[in-house]
Amino acid sequence: MIFLNFFISYFTFFHILYYLSKGGLGYGDIKVYCVFSHKLKYFFEGIYLLAFTFVYAGFFALSLLILKKLKRELKIPLVPFITLSYLTIILIREGLLW
């Protein structure tokens, strides 16, 4: 039952984030966020999922901007970074990282 409450709260949070971003986040990203956050054990891990995703994507975009391989108008898909963040959280929880 507690996982259902987490899922409903994250489902609502990510959909509000989708409407506030005005096209910055795709609906596919929101669906992946909802599925992965449903699979996490603790509530704060969903926040970590969001934070790690934007840290990884930010470093990637910044490195491409520095190397002048990316224009500011180009959109980068977030699904690979969401997946990397999910794997990072699982490895941290299991004690394999840090």
Residue pairs with C-beta under 8 A, 6 or more apart in sequence:
3 38
6 37
6 38
6 40
6 43
6 46
7 34
7 37
7 38
9 43
10 33
10 34
10 37
10 38
10 46
11 34
14 30
14 33
14 34
14 37
15 30
17 25
17 30
18 25
18 27
18 30
25 78
26 77
26 78
28 79
29 77
29 78
29 79
29 82
32 79
32 82
32 83
33 49
33 50
33 82
36 49
36 82
36 83
36 86
37 45
37 46
37 49
39 86
40 46
40 49
40 86
40 89
41 93
45 89
45 93
48 85
48 89
49 82
49 85
49 86
49 89
52 84
52 85
52 88
52 89
53 78
53 81
53 82
53 84
53 85
54 81
56 81
56 84
56 85
57 76
57 78
57 81
60 76
60 81
61 70
61 76
64 70
65 72
70 76
88 97
91 97
92 98
